Amino acid sequence: MYRIGRVLHLSRDGNLVVKAETKPRIGAEAYNAQLKFVGVVSDVIGPTRSPYVIVKVKTDEKTQFVNQSLYVKTMKGSRF
């Protein structure tokens, strides 16, 4: 598991905005610290030195993830 970063807030569309520590591939599944599926990485935005990751949430309880860390199983460019 690789840490994406910490969730800052919800966007107007209801997606999670994550301050990225790593750059996951678009379409990667995002999990919380308890390895519960949260959603899918839909975009990476912002400057390359300080990017943000947009995660499309697949649950109704979106606000519970604010200030939590999110993780992915594989990183960008990984074949597995």
Summary of the structure (lengths in Angstrom):
residues: 80
radius of gyration: 11.2
end to end distance: 12.1
largest distance: 33.4
contacts: 229
relative contact order: 0.35
helix: 4%
strand: 45%
